[in-house]
Amino acid sequence: MSCPDSYGVSECEFAETALRNRGYLGVRIEWLRTERIPDEMEAGKAIQYLRERGAKSAIILLPNYKTRRLGRVYRRLGAQSGIRVNVWSQEREFNPQRWWRSREGQKRFAEEFLRLTRLL
């Protein structure tokens, strides 16, 4: 995953904390660090990385506002490569019950809506 900073903290640190909080304390976590690239390209690179290492399954942790759209891409690419992909969401940046109350929520909603319409 690309690991940009959000308010001075790496996205990878948020993701690792979320996995540990879900009970994955002793598992190996590998981060595929990339430059900032389109989400679909990042998914392709991640699945390629997993395939090259012989992975049979993977947990992909995504921000909650990307889970539905991008999860579909990860599962499709994983299935094509024989990798079982589970997609989990991080409850952090987008609140579906109150997204319209913040500028950031409105921005995330608009971005994801436009990206979803491109996929349909």
Residue pairs with C-beta under 8 A, 6 or more apart in sequence:
1 11
1 12
1 15
1 31
1 32
1 33
1 34
1 42
1 46
2 11
2 33
2 34
2 35
2 36
2 37
2 42
3 10
3 11
3 12
3 31
3 33
4 10
4 11
4 36
5 11
6 14
6 93
12 31
12 33
14 90
14 92
15 61
15 90
16 29
18 61
18 88
18 90
18 92
19 27
19 29
19 59
19 61
22 88
24 59
32 45
32 46
32 49
34 42
34 45
37 45
39 66
39 70
39 73
39 115
40 70
40 73
43 70
43 73
43 74
43 77
44 77
46 58
46 60
46 74
47 74
47 77
47 78
47 80
47 81
47 83
47 85
50 58
50 78
50 81
50 83
51 81
51 82
51 83
55 83
56 82
56 83
56 84
57 83
57 84
57 85
57 86
58 78
58 83
58 84
58 85
58 86
59 86
59 87
59 88
60 71
60 74
60 85
60 86
60 87
60 88
61 87
61 88
61 89
61 90
62 70
62 71
62 87
62 88
62 89
62 90
63 89
63 90
63 92
63 93
63 94
64 89
64 90
64 91
64 92
64 93
64 94
64 96
65 93
65 94
65 108
65 109
65 112
66 89
66 112
67 87
67 88
67 89
68 116
69 112
69 115
69 116
69 119
70 87
71 87
72 119
74 85
74 87
75 85
75 87
77 85
78 84
78 85
79 85
93 104
93 108
94 105
94 108
94 109
95 105
98 105
99 105
99 106
99 108
99 109
100 106
100 109
